[in-house]
Amino acid sequence: MDDENTEAVPEGFTRLPHGLGFTDNLQPCYRRVEDGEVSFGLVVGTQHGNIMGICHGGVLVTLADVTAATGVNMARGVRAGNPTINLSVDFISAARIGQWIQAQVHSVTVKRRFGFCSGLITSSAGVVARFNGTFYLPEHQGMVKPGAIGDGVPPQHWRQPD
């Protein structure tokens, strides 16, 4: 990546730890928790690109999935893993190598067993993608590797399920 054309990671973002399974494919990936809301982002590197030299759709879908699931959990105040029931992503424009892209949930509705959310992935050039997700909310805490979630997130933003 040409440092001259590489956008900086915005203030307040901290790097995700390694060891999060498939999410490691987004590395280096960053998270910011602010006012009870979470954003994820990354600087599009060559490892995120496709043969056209733009961000691969699989990267955008993974970023949307991680952001949507975390947004639902933040709304619930629960630190857990939730299976994705449905995720739809509309690709609006390309994200270029060197651009910072950021995913954020804008709307969350939590029902008894399901969480629904929508959000956007944006770059400095505008909207890259929009997403909608549905997540199953099990009664148990889910199956999460120890230390995989909550790192760097203030504990007051999480509560364990009853």
C-alpha positions as protocol buffer text, in pm:
chain_id: "A"
residue {
  index: 1
  type: MET
  ca { x: 0 y: 0 z: 0 }
}
residue {
  index: 2
  type: ASP
  ca { x: 128 y: 348 z: -86 }
}
residue {
  index: 3
  type: ASP
  ca { x: 144 y: 538 z: 246 }
}
residue {
  index: 4
  type: GLU
  ca { x: 84 y: 866 z: 61 }
}
residue {
  index: 5
  type: ASN
  ca { x: -261 y: 747 z: -51 }
}
residue {
  index: 6
  type: THR
  ca { x: -352 y: 561 z: 269 }
}
residue {
  index: 7
  type: GLU
  ca { x: -614 y: 712 z: 495 }
}
residue {
  index: 8
  type: ALA
  ca { x: -555 y: 716 z: 870 }
}
residue {
  index: 9
  type: VAL
  ca { x: -747 y: 523 z: 1132 }
}
residue {
  index: 10
  type: PRO
  ca { x: -978 y: 777 z: 1302 }
}
residue {
  index: 11
  type: GLU
  ca { x: -935 y: 870 z: 1665 }
}
residue {
  index: 12
  type: GLY
  ca { x: -1095 y: 646 z: 1924 }
}
residue {
  index: 13
  type: PHE
  ca { x: -1060 y: 319 z: 1733 }
}
residue {
  index: 14
  type: THR
  ca { x: -862 y: 35 z: 1890 }
}
residue {
  index: 15
  type: ARG
  ca { x: -732 y: -266 z: 1706 }
}
residue {
  index: 16
  type: LEU
  ca { x: -917 y: -594 z: 1746 }
}
residue {
  index: 17
  type: PRO
  ca { x: -716 y: -878 z: 1895 }
}
residue {
  index: 18
  type: HIS
  ca { x: -621 y: -1178 z: 1684 }
}
residue {
  index: 19
  type: GLY
  ca { x: -780 y: -1514 z: 1755 }
}
residue {
  index: 20
  type: LEU
  ca { x: -1140 y: -1424 z: 1670 }
}
residue {
  index: 21
  type: GLY
  ca { x: -1176 y: -1695 z: 1406 }
}
residue {
  index: 22
  type: PHE
  ca { x: -1291 y: -1592 z: 1060 }
}
residue {
  index: 23
  type: THR
  ca { x: -1299 y: -1226 z: 1168 }
}
residue {
  index: 24
  type: ASP
  ca { x: -918 y: -1237 z: 1163 }
}
residue {
  index: 25
  type: ASN
  ca { x: -949 y: -1213 z: 783 }
}
residue {
  index: 26
  type: LEU
  ca { x: -1039 y: -845 z: 831 }
}
residue {
  index: 27
  type: GLN
  ca { x: -711 y: -767 z: 1009 }
}
residue {
  index: 28
  type: PRO
  ca { x: -597 y: -512 z: 1076 }
}
residue {
  index: 29
  type: CYS
  ca { x: -949 y: -425 z: 1191 }
}
residue {
  index: 30
  type: TYR
  ca { x: -1054 y: -168 z: 1448 }
}
residue {
  index: 31
  type: ARG
  ca { x: -1345 y: -107 z: 1686 }
}
residue {
  index: 32
  type: ARG
  ca { x: -1477 y: 202 z: 1861 }
}
residue {
  index: 33
  type: VAL
  ca { x: -1739 y: 203 z: 2136 }
}
residue {
  index: 34
  type: GLU
  ca { x: -1881 y: 545 z: 2203 }
}
residue {
  index: 35
  type: ASP
  ca { x: -2203 y: 648 z: 2377 }
}
residue {
  index: 36
  type: GLY
  ca { x: -2328 y: 288 z: 2377 }
}
residue {
  index: 37
  type: GLU
  ca { x: -2277 y: 251 z: 2002 }
}
residue {
  index: 38
  type: VAL
  ca { x: -2016 y: 45 z: 1824 }
}
residue {
  index: 39
  type: SER
  ca { x: -1836 y: 99 z: 1494 }
}
residue {
  index: 40
  type: PHE
  ca { x: -1590 y: -127 z: 1316 }
}
residue {
  index: 41
  type: GLY
  ca { x: -1352 y: -22 z: 1044 }
}
residue {
  index: 42
  type: LEU
  ca { x: -1039 y: -94 z: 849 }
}
residue {
  index: 43
  type: VAL
  ca { x: -805 y: 60 z: 598 }
}
residue {
  index: 44
  type: VAL
  ca { x: -859 y: -140 z: 280 }
}
residue {
  index: 45
  type: GLY
  ca { x: -533 y: -323 z: 215 }
}
residue {
  index: 46
  type: THR
  ca { x: -426 y: -543 z: -74 }
}
residue {
  index: 47
  type: GLN
  ca { x: -523 y: -847 z: 137 }
}
residue {
  index: 48
  type: HIS
  ca { x: -882 y: -713 z: 135 }
}
residue {
  index: 49
  type: GLY
  ca { x: -889 y: -656 z: -240 }
}
residue {
  index: 50
  type: ASN
  ca { x: -1018 y: -850 z: -535 }
}
residue {
  index: 51
  type: ILE
  ca { x: -877 y: -884 z: -888 }
}
residue {
  index: 52
  type: MET
  ca { x: -1031 y: -546 z: -980 }
}
residue {
  index: 53
  type: GLY
  ca { x: -822 y: -372 z: -715 }
}
residue {
  index: 54
  type: ILE
  ca { x: -1115 y: -279 z: -492 }
}
residue {
  index: 55
  type: CYS
  ca { x: -1239 y: -415 z: -160 }
}
residue {
  index: 56
  type: HIS
  ca { x: -1376 y: -768 z: -198 }
}
residue {
  index: 57
  type: GLY
  ca { x: -1747 y: -809 z: -129 }
}
residue {
  index: 58
  type: GLY
  ca { x: -1669 y: -1085 z: 121 }
}
residue {
  index: 59
  type: VAL
  ca { x: -1477 y: -835 z: 334 }
}
residue {
  index: 60
  type: LEU
  ca { x: -1773 y: -597 z: 327 }
}
residue {
  index: 61
  type: VAL
  ca { x: -2018 y: -875 z: 418 }
}
residue {
  index: 62
  type: THR
  ca { x: -1799 y: -993 z: 706 }
}
residue {
  index: 63
  type: LEU
  ca { x: -1760 y: -637 z: 833 }
}
residue {
  index: 64
  type: ALA
  ca { x: -2138 y: -590 z: 813 }
}
residue {
  index: 65
  type: ASP
  ca { x: -2205 y: -919 z: 996 }
}
residue {
  index: 66
  type: VAL
  ca { x: -1965 y: -844 z: 1281 }
}
residue {
  index: 67
  type: THR
  ca { x: -2096 y: -489 z: 1318 }
}
residue {
  index: 68
  type: ALA
  ca { x: -2463 y: -589 z: 1304 }
}
residue {
  index: 69
  type: ALA
  ca { x: -2428 y: -871 z: 1559 }
}
residue {
  index: 70
  type: THR
  ca { x: -2232 y: -649 z: 1795 }
}
residue {
  index: 71
  type: GLY
  ca { x: -2485 y: -368 z: 1753 }
}
residue {
  index: 72
  type: VAL
  ca { x: -2767 y: -602 z: 1855 }
}
residue {
  index: 73
  type: ASN
  ca { x: -2567 y: -719 z: 2156 }
}
residue {
  index: 74
  type: MET
  ca { x: -2490 y: -360 z: 2258 }
}
residue {
  index: 75
  type: ALA
  ca { x: -2863 y: -277 z: 2242 }
}
residue {
  index: 76
  type: ARG
  ca { x: -2936 y: -580 z: 2463 }
}
residue {
  index: 77
  type: GLY
  ca { x: -2650 y: -504 z: 2701 }
}
residue {
  index: 78
  type: VAL
  ca { x: -2536 y: -862 z: 2663 }
}
residue {
  index: 79
  type: ARG
  ca { x: -2195 y: -1001 z: 2582 }
}
residue {
  index: 80
  type: ALA
  ca { x: -2265 y: -1317 z: 2383 }
}
residue {
  index: 81
  type: GLY
  ca { x: -2244 y: -1481 z: 2045 }
}
residue {
  index: 82
  type: ASN
  ca { x: -2557 y: -1481 z: 1832 }
}
residue {
  index: 83
  type: PRO
  ca { x: -2612 y: -1689 z: 1520 }
}
residue {
  index: 84
  type: THR
  ca { x: -2691 y: -1486 z: 1210 }
}
residue {
  index: 85
  type: ILE
  ca { x: -3032 y: -1583 z: 1071 }
}
residue {
  index: 86
  type: ASN
  ca { x: -3025 y: -1347 z: 774 }
}
residue {
  index: 87
  type: LEU
  ca { x: -2790 y: -1082 z: 644 }
}
residue {
  index: 88
  type: SER
  ca { x: -2855 y: -878 z: 333 }
}
residue {
  index: 89
  type: VAL
  ca { x: -2600 y: -640 z: 189 }
}
residue {
  index: 90
  type: ASP
  ca { x: -2651 y: -394 z: -93 }
}
residue {
  index: 91
  type: PHE
  ca { x: -2325 y: -287 z: -254 }
}
residue {
  index: 92
  type: ILE
  ca { x: -2355 y: 81 z: -343 }
}
residue {
  index: 93
  type: SER
  ca { x: -2004 y: 185 z: -449 }
}
residue {
  index: 94
  type: ALA
  ca { x: -1648 y: 55 z: -447 }
}
residue {
  index: 95
  type: ALA
  ca { x: -1406 y: 94 z: -160 }
}
residue {
  index: 96
  type: ARG
  ca { x: -1055 y: 154 z: -293 }
}
residue {
  index: 97
  type: ILE
  ca { x: -724 y: 25 z: -162 }
}
residue {
  index: 98
  type: GLY
  ca { x: -598 y: 270 z: 101 }
}
residue {
  index: 99
  type: GLN
  ca { x: -943 y: 400 z: 196 }
}
residue {
  index: 100
  type: TRP
  ca { x: -1074 y: 384 z: 551 }
}
residue {
  index: 101
  type: ILE
  ca { x: -1412 y: 209 z: 560 }
}
residue {
  index: 102
  type: GLN
  ca { x: -1635 y: 213 z: 863 }
}
residue {
  index: 103
  type: ALA
  ca { x: -1945 y: 11 z: 950 }
}
residue {
  index: 104
  type: GLN
  ca { x: -2205 y: 137 z: 1192 }
}
residue {
  index: 105
  type: VAL
  ca { x: -2549 y: 19 z: 1298 }
}
residue {
  index: 106
  type: HIS
  ca { x: -2818 y: 287 z: 1273 }
}
residue {
  index: 107
  type: SER
  ca { x: -3128 y: 101 z: 1388 }
}
residue {
  index: 108
  type: VAL
  ca { x: -3178 y: -192 z: 1625 }
}
residue {
  index: 109
  type: THR
  ca { x: -3497 y: -366 z: 1733 }
}
residue {
  index: 110
  type: VAL
  ca { x: -3477 y: -644 z: 1989 }
}
residue {
  index: 111
  type: LYS
  ca { x: -3762 y: -891 z: 2033 }
}
residue {
  index: 112
  type: ARG
  ca { x: -3777 y: -1190 z: 2266 }
}
residue {
  index: 113
  type: ARG
  ca { x: -3568 y: -1428 z: 2056 }
}
residue {
  index: 114
  type: PHE
  ca { x: -3452 y: -1213 z: 1765 }
}
residue {
  index: 115
  type: GLY
  ca { x: -3257 y: -895 z: 1705 }
}
residue {
  index: 116
  type: PHE
  ca { x: -3300 y: -690 z: 1389 }
}
residue {
  index: 117
  type: CYS
  ca { x: -3069 y: -415 z: 1271 }
}
residue {
  index: 118
  type: SER
  ca { x: -2969 y: -199 z: 978 }
}
residue {
  index: 119
  type: GLY
  ca { x: -2661 y: 3 z: 909 }
}
residue {
  index: 120
  type: LEU
  ca { x: -2415 y: 144 z: 661 }
}
residue {
  index: 121
  type: ILE
  ca { x: -2056 y: 95 z: 555 }
}
residue {
  index: 122
  type: THR
  ca { x: -1908 y: 427 z: 449 }
}
residue {
  index: 123
  type: SER
  ca { x: -1579 y: 562 z: 317 }
}
residue {
  index: 124
  type: SER
  ca { x: -1449 y: 915 z: 268 }
}
residue {
  index: 125
  type: ALA
  ca { x: -1621 y: 904 z: -74 }
}
residue {
  index: 126
  type: GLY
  ca { x: -1967 y: 815 z: 66 }
}
residue {
  index: 127
  type: VAL
  ca { x: -2181 y: 506 z: 118 }
}
residue {
  index: 128
  type: VAL
  ca { x: -2013 y: 179 z: 18 }
}
residue {
  index: 129
  type: ALA
  ca { x: -2286 y: -61 z: 131 }
}
residue {
  index: 130
  type: ARG
  ca { x: -2599 y: -86 z: 339 }
}
residue {
  index: 131
  type: PHE
  ca { x: -2694 y: -391 z: 542 }
}
residue {
  index: 132
  type: ASN
  ca { x: -2982 y: -548 z: 732 }
}
residue {
  index: 133
  type: GLY
  ca { x: -2939 y: -835 z: 974 }
}
residue {
  index: 134
  type: THR
  ca { x: -3150 y: -1073 z: 1179 }
}
residue {
  index: 135
  type: PHE
  ca { x: -2992 y: -1258 z: 1470 }
}
residue {
  index: 136
  type: TYR
  ca { x: -3115 y: -1540 z: 1691 }
}
residue {
  index: 137
  type: LEU
  ca { x: -3088 y: -1457 z: 2061 }
}
residue {
  index: 138
  type: PRO
  ca { x: -3047 y: -1780 z: 2258 }
}
residue {
  index: 139
  type: GLU
  ca { x: -3135 y: -1793 z: 2629 }
}
residue {
  index: 140
  type: HIS
  ca { x: -2783 y: -1907 z: 2711 }
}
residue {
  index: 141
  type: GLN
  ca { x: -2470 y: -1695 z: 2677 }
}
residue {
  index: 142
  type: GLY
  ca { x: -2378 y: -1851 z: 2346 }
}
residue {
  index: 143
  type: MET
  ca { x: -2059 y: -2020 z: 2247 }
}
residue {
  index: 144
  type: VAL
  ca { x: -1781 y: -1766 z: 2269 }
}
residue {
  index: 145
  type: LYS
  ca { x: -1410 y: -1822 z: 2305 }
}
residue {
  index: 146
  type: PRO
  ca { x: -1283 y: -1674 z: 2633 }
}
residue {
  index: 147
  type: GLY
  ca { x: -1145 y: -1323 z: 2581 }
}
residue {
  index: 148
  type: ALA
  ca { x: -1288 y: -1299 z: 2229 }
}
residue {
  index: 149
  type: ILE
  ca { x: -1539 y: -1024 z: 2302 }
}
residue {
  index: 150
  type: GLY
  ca { x: -1542 y: -732 z: 2535 }
}
residue {
  index: 151
  type: ASP
  ca { x: -1168 y: -664 z: 2509 }
}
residue {
  index: 152
  type: GLY
  ca { x: -1124 y: -289 z: 2517 }
}
residue {
  index: 153
  type: VAL
  ca { x: -1498 y: -231 z: 2569 }
}
residue {
  index: 154
  type: PRO
  ca { x: -1583 y: -61 z: 2897 }
}
residue {
  index: 155
  type: PRO
  ca { x: -1765 y: -311 z: 3122 }
}
residue {
  index: 156
  type: GLN
  ca { x: -2052 y: -68 z: 3187 }
}
residue {
  index: 157
  type: HIS
  ca { x: -2160 y: -133 z: 2826 }
}
residue {
  index: 158
  type: TRP
  ca { x: -2210 y: -504 z: 2888 }
}
residue {
  index: 159
  type: ARG
  ca { x: -2414 y: -713 z: 3123 }
}
residue {
  index: 160
  type: GLN
  ca { x: -2427 y: -1086 z: 3148 }
}
residue {
  index: 161
  type: PRO
  ca { x: -2765 y: -1243 z: 3069 }
}
residue {
  index: 162
  type: ASP
  ca { x: -2981 y: -1343 z: 3364 }
}
